[in-house]
Amino acid sequence: MTDVSHRRWFGLVFISLAVALIIVDSTIVNVAIPSIVDDLKITSTQVQWVQEAYTLVFASLLLLFGSLADRVGRRRLLLIGVVLFAGASVAAALAPTGDLLILARLVQGVGGAMMLPSTLSLLNATFRGRERGIAFAVWGSTIGGMAAVGPLLGGWLTTSFSWRWAFGINVPLGIIIIVGVLWAVAESRSEQRTGLDSVGAILSVALFGSLVFGLIEGRTLGWWTVDDPFTIGGWTWPWTLSPVPVAFAIAALALIAFVAWSRRRAREGRSTLLDPRLFSIATFRSGNVAALVVALGEFGIILSLPLWLQFVRGFDALQTGLILIALAAGSFVASGFAGASSGKISPVRVVRLGLVAEIVGVIAVGVVVGADAGEHGLWGWLLPALFVYGIGVGLATAQLIGVILQDVPVALSGQGSGTQSTARQVGSALGIAILGTVLFSSTAGILSHSLDERGLEAAQRDQVVSAVVDSSGAAISGLASDPATAEIGGDAKVAFSDATRLAAFTAAGFLVIGLVVLTSTVVDSVDGGFASDAEVVPV
């Protein structure tokens, strides 16, 4: 056993830091957008791509790089990803134009897609038994906690320094990760030194890229006909039919072709990007379905609550981030419990407990949210509700990984890791699409009804509703502060609050579905062992 193997717990720290880097960067930019707009004078279309270019590339490449990690080496791919991510962060921090910033975000997405499945497959290859459960608990809680820390860190850096530091901070962190991983993490790869399934790789990128694009852009561009023009550079989508259904059609065709191609190569005994036999494993199959549904439900708070806190309650970005720390604290507390219970309580039971806590927490948030919520109710109930929700996120995220990979051979851990990461990203995009539609459609409907009761003319009503919805609620404060429109601003606060509550309850419904899926299809097992551990090849 090498000296590196004795440092595996230090390795867990640096791997978790790499995960934190990825997750924080996916949320930190949203807070910095107003400052970026002021500095670079970017258009609304560019704003959209600054936010979404990273997610789109990231989600479309996870499966490819998860499979590649098994072949070229998991640590090697992680390090390449960190270097690429840090280099792109430098480019983003120094970007003089919006187009160059978008390009840097695209490259960041490539680096992040290399990193995330590599971190999980390294843990799968490095730890055994109860230790593996502890490692997964830390990994999962890092994801849950950092999703809440991102807005706080972004608000602080943007307010106290510059939006450019929201990207610049990645550089010193990247250097720490590289040095730490080289020192404390052993290399591992699959014994099966086979070539890459190039056709499968192209089909998977087409599948997940077009699927996530459609889910992200549906509310903006239109689900069937064009609502807003779709522009890339100087080219604009020329047809009345929205590009969203076209993207979904491409995804469906790519899925059919990918499945058929993978099965054919598997029958011939050739390597595949994703081994179809993995889906014959009940824990892997059902766990990924549950992961997708859970990720969808978790956006009930992350998507709508920050908007409500800022535009209805009047908090700034930094204050909003501080409130969300309660969620992060709960997630990190959960990692301690999940680690301590590893090997004593089955991962499935821990996931179920986590889902119940999430459901209770998100329903409590929905009950608290309201335009007339007093300060006592806000602080006395909202923070505990977020803490309970965070505990649920930490428990469910951490141990659901153990359920998914429970029976996956270690030699295929990169494929398994890439698949579960992709399932979560698709679930997140689906959550944005569904819960975003619930939030803004409900806001429009409730506000329109209220303004009709006030006797506003249809043109004026539509103008107000469009201003509130198109700004994601940012127009509410202006309406409320103007004496001439103060009553309309009050109606807008009530409408946005009611819609936020409805989005939270919808999220709770999806979490219940995830709980039912996991309860009905996965059998409890305290044993955290994995199949074919002997297939790991330390280097």
TIGU-430082 format. One line per 5 residues: their letters; for each residue x, y, z of C-alpha. Coordinates in nm, 3 decimals. Layout:
% residues N
a> X/Y/Z ~ ...
END
This chain:
% residues 539
mtdvs> 0.000/0.000/0.000 ~ 0.146/0.336/-0.100 ~ 0.192/0.639/0.122 ~ -0.078/0.810/-0.082 ~ -0.336/0.555/0.035
hrrwf> -0.282/0.666/0.396 ~ -0.368/1.022/0.294 ~ -0.710/0.936/0.153 ~ -0.896/1.142/0.415 ~ -0.694/1.447/0.317
glvfi> -0.777/1.352/-0.039 ~ -1.145/1.363/0.052 ~ -1.099/1.725/0.162 ~ -0.944/1.830/-0.168 ~ -1.196/1.631/-0.373
slava> -1.479/1.800/-0.179 ~ -1.316/2.137/-0.246 ~ -1.322/2.056/-0.618 ~ -1.693/1.974/-0.591 ~ -1.752/2.300/-0.403
liivd> -1.576/2.492/-0.681 ~ -1.810/2.346/-0.944 ~ -2.133/2.397/-0.751 ~ -2.054/2.748/-0.626 ~ -1.967/2.863/-0.977
stivn> -2.303/2.746/-1.107 ~ -2.486/2.977/-0.862 ~ -2.244/3.261/-0.789 ~ -2.284/3.426/-1.130 ~ -2.657/3.487/-1.087
vaips> -2.586/3.735/-0.806 ~ -2.315/3.913/-1.006 ~ -2.525/3.963/-1.322 ~ -2.645/4.320/-1.243 ~ -2.285/4.437/-1.196
ivddl> -2.176/4.258/-1.514 ~ -2.454/4.433/-1.708 ~ -2.345/4.773/-1.574 ~ -1.977/4.712/-1.648 ~ -1.984/4.536/-1.987
kitst> -2.314/4.685/-2.115 ~ -2.429/4.342/-2.233 ~ -2.768/4.277/-2.388 ~ -3.048/4.069/-2.237 ~ -2.960/3.786/-2.476
qvqwv> -2.599/3.793/-2.362 ~ -2.714/3.793/-1.999 ~ -2.908/3.477/-2.067 ~ -2.607/3.305/-2.224 ~ -2.369/3.414/-1.947
qeayt> -2.598/3.233/-1.703 ~ -2.683/2.929/-1.915 ~ -2.379/2.854/-2.133 ~ -2.203/2.688/-1.839 ~ -2.500/2.470/-1.746
lvfas> -2.568/2.365/-2.104 ~ -2.212/2.247/-2.177 ~ -2.170/2.100/-1.830 ~ -2.481/1.882/-1.851 ~ -2.416/1.763/-2.206
llllf> -2.062/1.635/-2.136 ~ -2.100/1.465/-1.795 ~ -2.168/1.118/-1.932 ~ -1.885/1.142/-2.185 ~ -1.624/1.245/-1.930
gslad> -1.754/1.001/-1.670 ~ -1.686/0.717/-1.912 ~ -1.355/0.867/-2.024 ~ -1.235/0.886/-1.663 ~ -1.250/0.507/-1.635
rvgrr> -1.021/0.476/-1.936 ~ -0.761/0.753/-1.905 ~ -0.746/0.773/-1.525 ~ -0.986/0.941/-1.282 ~ -0.730/1.159/-1.108
rllli> -0.575/1.263/-1.439 ~ -0.908/1.378/-1.581 ~ -0.991/1.562/-1.258 ~ -0.662/1.753/-1.274 ~ -0.708/1.838/-1.641
gvvlf> -1.056/1.964/-1.558 ~ -0.929/2.183/-1.272 ~ -0.658/2.337/-1.493 ~ -0.912/2.407/-1.769 ~ -1.166/2.544/-1.520
agasv> -0.913/2.776/-1.353 ~ -0.777/2.896/-1.689 ~ -1.127/2.974/-1.812 ~ -1.194/3.158/-1.483 ~ -0.897/3.385/-1.553
aaala> -1.038/3.456/-1.898 ~ -1.382/3.529/-1.748 ~ -1.238/3.760/-1.482 ~ -1.048/3.960/-1.744 ~ -1.318/3.950/-2.014
ptgdl> -1.357/4.294/-2.178 ~ -1.677/4.203/-2.365 ~ -1.987/3.996/-2.312 ~ -1.905/3.757/-2.598 ~ -1.564/3.672/-2.450
lilar> -1.725/3.620/-2.110 ~ -1.973/3.375/-2.265 ~ -1.688/3.189/-2.436 ~ -1.504/3.162/-2.104 ~ -1.820/3.025/-1.942
lvqgv> -1.846/2.759/-2.213 ~ -1.491/2.645/-2.142 ~ -1.566/2.646/-1.768 ~ -1.852/2.408/-1.841 ~ -1.612/2.168/-2.014
ggamm> -1.375/2.177/-1.715 ~ -1.659/2.127/-1.468 ~ -1.790/1.828/-1.665 ~ -1.445/1.669/-1.638 ~ -1.429/1.731/-1.265
lpstl> -1.764/1.624/-1.119 ~ -1.791/1.257/-1.227 ~ -1.417/1.215/-1.166 ~ -1.453/1.323/-0.803 ~ -1.728/1.071/-0.734
sllna> -1.560/0.781/-0.914 ~ -1.236/0.854/-0.724 ~ -1.424/0.821/-0.395 ~ -1.585/0.502/-0.520 ~ -1.242/0.361/-0.607
tfrgr> -1.059/0.485/-0.297 ~ -1.289/0.399/-0.007 ~ -1.448/0.073/0.106 ~ -1.743/-0.029/0.322 ~ -1.835/0.213/0.601
ergia> -1.561/0.458/0.498 ~ -1.719/0.484/0.156 ~ -2.050/0.582/0.314 ~ -1.875/0.859/0.511 ~ -1.698/0.984/0.197
favwg> -2.025/0.992/0.001 ~ -2.191/1.179/0.289 ~ -1.928/1.451/0.275 ~ -1.945/1.466/-0.107 ~ -2.325/1.491/-0.113
stigg> -2.350/1.746/0.166 ~ -2.094/1.960/-0.011 ~ -2.325/1.975/-0.313 ~ -2.628/2.066/-0.101 ~ -2.446/2.321/0.113
maavg> -2.252/2.494/-0.162 ~ -2.568/2.552/-0.366 ~ -2.676/2.783/-0.082 ~ -2.331/2.933/-0.014 ~ -2.285/3.041/-0.377
pllgg> -2.525/3.338/-0.362 ~ -2.369/3.455/-0.033 ~ -2.016/3.437/-0.168 ~ -2.121/3.603/-0.493 ~ -2.301/3.882/-0.308
wltts> -2.002/3.949/-0.083 ~ -1.743/3.949/-0.362 ~ -1.957/4.162/-0.592 ~ -2.053/4.411/-0.322 ~ -1.716/4.443/-0.150
fswrw> -1.482/4.404/-0.449 ~ -1.594/4.340/-0.808 ~ -1.793/4.087/-1.007 ~ -1.461/3.983/-1.160 ~ -1.358/3.830/-0.828
afgin> -1.656/3.594/-0.853 ~ -1.441/3.426/-1.120 ~ -1.096/3.524/-0.996 ~ -1.140/3.339/-0.665 ~ -1.139/3.011/-0.861
vplgi> -0.770/3.048/-0.945 ~ -0.615/3.018/-0.594 ~ -0.870/2.749/-0.508 ~ -0.777/2.560/-0.825 ~ -0.407/2.570/-0.732
iiivg> -0.484/2.435/-0.383 ~ -0.691/2.152/-0.534 ~ -0.421/2.054/-0.784 ~ -0.147/2.041/-0.520 ~ -0.368/1.857/-0.272
vlwav> -0.495/1.598/-0.520 ~ -0.143/1.523/-0.647 ~ -0.029/1.473/-0.288 ~ -0.320/1.282/-0.137 ~ -0.520/1.105/-0.410
aesrs> -0.406/0.785/-0.581 ~ -0.469/0.733/-0.950 ~ -0.712/0.461/-1.057 ~ -0.859/0.340/-1.384 ~ -1.045/0.045/-1.527
eqrtg> -0.853/-0.268/-1.626 ~ -1.048/-0.268/-1.951 ~ -0.821/-0.057/-2.174 ~ -1.069/-0.020/-2.459 ~ -1.117/0.257/-2.711
ldsvg> -1.371/0.532/-2.671 ~ -1.716/0.485/-2.823 ~ -1.700/0.793/-3.048 ~ -2.045/0.754/-3.202 ~ -2.198/0.703/-2.859
ailsv> -2.017/1.014/-2.736 ~ -2.159/1.226/-3.019 ~ -2.510/1.092/-2.963 ~ -2.494/1.151/-2.586 ~ -2.380/1.512/-2.633
alfgs> -2.660/1.569/-2.886 ~ -2.911/1.403/-2.651 ~ -2.835/1.588/-2.330 ~ -2.730/1.914/-2.490 ~ -3.056/1.950/-2.683
lvfgl> -3.267/1.824/-2.392 ~ -3.119/2.067/-2.140 ~ -3.132/2.351/-2.395 ~ -3.504/2.292/-2.447 ~ -3.577/2.274/-2.075
iegrt> -3.379/2.589/-1.994 ~ -3.501/2.800/-2.287 ~ -3.865/2.688/-2.306 ~ -4.012/2.958/-2.085 ~ -3.814/3.234/-2.260
lgwwt> -3.827/3.130/-2.625 ~ -4.169/2.963/-2.616 ~ -4.264/2.599/-2.577 ~ -4.420/2.574/-2.924 ~ -4.420/2.906/-3.111
vddpf> -4.158/3.179/-3.079 ~ -4.220/3.422/-2.794 ~ -3.877/3.588/-2.793 ~ -3.627/3.577/-3.081 ~ -3.346/3.323/-3.049
tiggw> -3.018/3.488/-3.148 ~ -2.663/3.357/-3.168 ~ -2.414/3.624/-3.273 ~ -2.570/3.794/-3.574 ~ -2.800/3.502/-3.664
twpwt> -3.166/3.491/-3.555 ~ -3.399/3.190/-3.563 ~ -3.610/3.257/-3.879 ~ -3.919/3.038/-3.820 ~ -4.242/3.081/-3.624
lspvp> -4.195/2.737/-3.471 ~ -3.986/2.775/-3.156 ~ -3.644/2.605/-3.148 ~ -3.751/2.436/-2.823 ~ -3.971/2.158/-2.975
vafai> -3.701/2.110/-3.240 ~ -3.447/2.058/-2.961 ~ -3.677/1.806/-2.791 ~ -3.721/1.619/-3.121 ~ -3.343/1.602/-3.165
aalal> -3.311/1.473/-2.807 ~ -3.572/1.201/-2.869 ~ -3.404/1.085/-3.190 ~ -3.062/1.092/-3.025 ~ -3.196/0.885/-2.733
iafva> -3.336/0.617/-2.965 ~ -3.013/0.606/-3.165 ~ -2.796/0.603/-2.851 ~ -2.983/0.310/-2.695 ~ -2.981/0.110/-3.019
wsrrr> -2.613/0.179/-3.081 ~ -2.509/0.093/-2.723 ~ -2.701/-0.236/-2.729 ~ -2.548/-0.333/-3.060 ~ -2.192/-0.267/-2.941
aregr> -2.260/-0.451/-2.614 ~ -2.386/-0.758/-2.805 ~ -2.069/-0.750/-3.013 ~ -1.856/-0.733/-2.701 ~ -1.723/-0.385/-2.785
stlld> -1.686/-0.092/-2.547 ~ -1.978/0.145/-2.499 ~ -2.001/0.493/-2.357 ~ -2.268/0.367/-2.116 ~ -2.293/-0.006/-2.059
prlfs> -2.663/-0.100/-2.103 ~ -2.623/-0.375/-1.842 ~ -2.603/-0.108/-1.571 ~ -2.975/-0.047/-1.611 ~ -3.046/-0.411/-1.527
iatfr> -2.930/-0.323/-1.172 ~ -3.241/-0.222/-0.975 ~ -3.059/0.012/-0.735 ~ -2.884/0.191/-1.020 ~ -3.197/0.224/-1.233
sgnva> -3.439/0.332/-0.959 ~ -3.178/0.545/-0.783 ~ -3.119/0.753/-1.096 ~ -3.491/0.806/-1.144 ~ -3.518/0.917/-0.782
alvva> -3.212/1.145/-0.822 ~ -3.372/1.317/-1.120 ~ -3.702/1.372/-0.937 ~ -3.531/1.486/-0.616 ~ -3.313/1.736/-0.806
lgefg> -3.628/1.868/-0.971 ~ -3.798/1.918/-0.636 ~ -3.500/2.079/-0.469 ~ -3.529/2.380/-0.699 ~ -3.852/2.476/-0.521
iilsl> -3.645/2.688/-0.284 ~ -3.323/2.761/-0.470 ~ -3.512/2.910/-0.768 ~ -3.796/3.109/-0.611 ~ -3.702/3.199/-0.253
plwlq> -3.409/3.433/-0.332 ~ -3.632/3.626/-0.574 ~ -3.904/3.656/-0.310 ~ -3.661/3.769/-0.040 ~ -3.511/4.040/-0.261
fvrgf> -3.808/4.172/-0.457 ~ -4.093/4.128/-0.208 ~ -3.913/4.151/0.128 ~ -3.652/4.402/0.012 ~ -3.332/4.219/0.110
dalqt> -3.014/4.275/-0.086 ~ -2.809/3.993/-0.239 ~ -2.576/3.962/0.059 ~ -2.861/3.948/0.312 ~ -3.037/3.689/0.100
glili> -2.722/3.480/0.095 ~ -2.695/3.502/0.474 ~ -3.050/3.371/0.512 ~ -2.973/3.078/0.283 ~ -2.680/2.987/0.509
alaag> -2.940/2.810/0.726 ~ -2.990/2.567/0.438 ~ -2.616/2.513/0.401 ~ -2.577/2.462/0.777 ~ -2.843/2.194/0.775
sfvas> -2.675/2.018/0.484 ~ -2.338/2.008/0.659 ~ -2.494/1.889/0.985 ~ -2.653/1.609/0.787 ~ -2.312/1.495/0.663
gfaga> -2.210/1.419/1.021 ~ -2.518/1.209/1.082 ~ -2.490/1.032/0.746 ~ -2.126/0.952/0.814 ~ -2.191/0.828/1.166
ssgki> -2.479/0.608/1.049 ~ -2.283/0.454/0.762 ~ -2.280/0.077/0.798 ~ -2.544/0.093/1.072 ~ -2.848/0.223/0.886
spvrv> -2.913/0.134/0.524 ~ -2.850/0.413/0.272 ~ -3.207/0.375/0.144 ~ -3.350/0.449/0.488 ~ -3.126/0.754/0.524
vrlgl> -3.240/0.880/0.184 ~ -3.604/0.830/0.281 ~ -3.546/1.020/0.605 ~ -3.381/1.297/0.406 ~ -3.670/1.319/0.163
vaeiv> -3.919/1.342/0.448 ~ -3.714/1.627/0.600 ~ -3.704/1.803/0.263 ~ -4.081/1.769/0.223 ~ -4.145/1.905/0.573
gviav> -3.899/2.190/0.522 ~ -4.026/2.302/0.183 ~ -4.392/2.287/0.297 ~ -4.299/2.495/0.603 ~ -4.132/2.752/0.377
gvvvg> -4.443/2.763/0.163 ~ -4.659/2.827/0.469 ~ -4.431/3.107/0.593 ~ -4.400/3.286/0.259 ~ -4.646/3.572/0.222
adage> -4.647/3.941/0.137 ~ -4.772/4.019/0.489 ~ -4.540/3.781/0.675 ~ -4.423/3.963/0.988 ~ -4.062/3.978/1.099
hglwg> -4.127/3.729/1.379 ~ -4.279/3.479/1.140 ~ -4.005/3.538/0.886 ~ -3.715/3.480/1.125 ~ -3.888/3.250/1.372
wllpa> -4.010/3.004/1.111 ~ -3.821/3.058/0.787 ~ -3.473/2.990/0.921 ~ -3.572/2.667/1.104 ~ -3.763/2.555/0.794
lfvyg> -3.456/2.613/0.576 ~ -3.238/2.432/0.829 ~ -3.466/2.126/0.824 ~ -3.478/2.140/0.446 ~ -3.097/2.158/0.436
igvgl> -3.071/1.851/0.659 ~ -3.295/1.668/0.415 ~ -3.086/1.778/0.115 ~ -2.767/1.662/0.287 ~ -2.906/1.323/0.384
ataql> -3.079/1.253/0.053 ~ -2.800/1.374/-0.174 ~ -2.524/1.198/0.017 ~ -2.679/0.857/0.056 ~ -2.864/0.847/-0.275
igvil> -2.522/0.823/-0.436 ~ -2.455/0.513/-0.227 ~ -2.784/0.362/-0.342 ~ -2.712/0.432/-0.710 ~ -2.357/0.292/-0.705
qdvpv> -2.427/0.015/-0.453 ~ -2.408/-0.270/-0.704 ~ -2.207/-0.100/-0.980 ~ -1.866/-0.260/-1.048 ~ -1.585/-0.022/-0.957
alsgq> -1.442/-0.061/-1.307 ~ -1.758/0.111/-1.434 ~ -1.776/0.370/-1.155 ~ -1.695/0.654/-1.393 ~ -1.991/0.558/-1.612
gsgtq> -2.211/0.523/-1.305 ~ -2.094/0.856/-1.164 ~ -2.145/1.033/-1.494 ~ -2.494/0.889/-1.526 ~ -2.608/0.998/-1.179
starq> -2.454/1.343/-1.228 ~ -2.635/1.373/-1.561 ~ -2.962/1.261/-1.402 ~ -2.927/1.534/-1.140 ~ -2.846/1.799/-1.400
vgsal> -3.142/1.701/-1.616 ~ -3.358/1.706/-1.304 ~ -3.229/2.052/-1.215 ~ -3.302/2.182/-1.565 ~ -3.647/2.021/-1.549
giail> -3.699/2.187/-1.212 ~ -3.611/2.527/-1.355 ~ -3.851/2.469/-1.643 ~ -4.148/2.337/-1.443 ~ -4.115/2.537/-1.123
gtvlf> -4.014/2.851/-1.311 ~ -4.326/2.815/-1.522 ~ -4.538/2.762/-1.210 ~ -4.383/3.067/-1.041 ~ -4.417/3.315/-1.327
sstag> -4.739/3.184/-1.481 ~ -4.908/3.191/-1.140 ~ -4.774/3.541/-1.073 ~ -4.918/3.657/-1.406 ~ -5.255/3.493/-1.347
ilshs> -5.301/3.613/-0.988 ~ -5.182/3.966/-1.063 ~ -5.402/3.993/-1.372 ~ -5.706/3.893/-1.166 ~ -5.623/4.149/-0.895
lderg> -5.574/4.430/-1.145 ~ -5.901/4.340/-1.319 ~ -6.077/4.380/-0.985 ~ -5.920/4.726/-0.953 ~ -6.072/4.815/-1.289
leaaq> -5.747/4.867/-1.480 ~ -5.776/4.877/-1.856 ~ -5.653/4.566/-2.034 ~ -5.356/4.742/-2.196 ~ -5.236/4.888/-1.865
rdqvv> -5.293/4.557/-1.687 ~ -5.091/4.366/-1.944 ~ -4.812/4.624/-1.926 ~ -4.784/4.587/-1.547 ~ -4.800/4.208/-1.557
savvd> -4.534/4.191/-1.829 ~ -4.305/4.424/-1.637 ~ -4.329/4.213/-1.321 ~ -4.292/3.875/-1.492 ~ -4.026/3.972/-1.745
ssgaa> -3.810/4.122/-1.468 ~ -3.856/3.809/-1.248 ~ -4.011/4.037/-0.986 ~ -3.751/4.316/-0.992 ~ -4.014/4.571/-1.106
isgla> -4.219/4.522/-0.789 ~ -4.009/4.755/-0.572 ~ -4.045/5.040/-0.823 ~ -4.421/4.997/-0.835 ~ -4.450/4.981/-0.457
sdpat> -4.231/5.287/-0.392 ~ -4.422/5.516/-0.632 ~ -4.731/5.663/-0.459 ~ -4.918/5.655/-0.789 ~ -4.871/5.278/-0.824
aeigg> -4.830/5.175/-0.459 ~ -5.154/4.976/-0.454 ~ -5.057/4.796/-0.774 ~ -4.717/4.723/-0.618 ~ -4.898/4.572/-0.320
dakva> -5.099/4.349/-0.552 ~ -4.776/4.243/-0.723 ~ -4.620/4.148/-0.388 ~ -4.922/3.936/-0.298 ~ -4.923/3.769/-0.641
fsdat> -4.551/3.691/-0.631 ~ -4.578/3.560/-0.275 ~ -4.872/3.335/-0.359 ~ -4.688/3.207/-0.667 ~ -4.375/3.139/-0.460
rlaaf> -4.586/2.942/-0.215 ~ -4.740/2.742/-0.501 ~ -4.395/2.668/-0.644 ~ -4.281/2.542/-0.303 ~ -4.583/2.314/-0.272
taagf> -4.526/2.187/-0.627 ~ -4.167/2.107/-0.535 ~ -4.292/1.918/-0.231 ~ -4.515/1.714/-0.461 ~ -4.218/1.607/-0.673
lvigl> -4.021/1.517/-0.362 ~ -4.312/1.294/-0.256 ~ -4.293/1.123/-0.597 ~ -3.921/1.065/-0.544 ~ -3.992/0.914/-0.202
vvlts> -4.257/0.683/-0.350 ~ -4.020/0.570/-0.630 ~ -3.745/0.489/-0.383 ~ -3.978/0.319/-0.136 ~ -4.148/0.098/-0.392
tvvds> -3.847/-0.015/-0.597 ~ -3.533/-0.031/-0.380 ~ -3.483/-0.284/-0.101 ~ -3.310/-0.183/0.225 ~ -2.956/-0.309/0.274
vdggf> -2.714/-0.199/0.544 ~ -2.423/-0.341/0.348 ~ -2.250/-0.057/0.169 ~ -2.029/-0.289/-0.032 ~ -1.988/-0.263/-0.407
asdae> -1.950/-0.530/-0.666 ~ -1.614/-0.608/-0.818 ~ -1.398/-0.397/-0.588 ~ -1.103/-0.600/-0.708 ~ -1.129/-0.435/-1.047
vvpv> -0.968/-0.113/-0.921 ~ -0.619/-0.066/-1.055 ~ -0.415/0.168/-0.832 ~ -0.127/0.335/-1.011
END
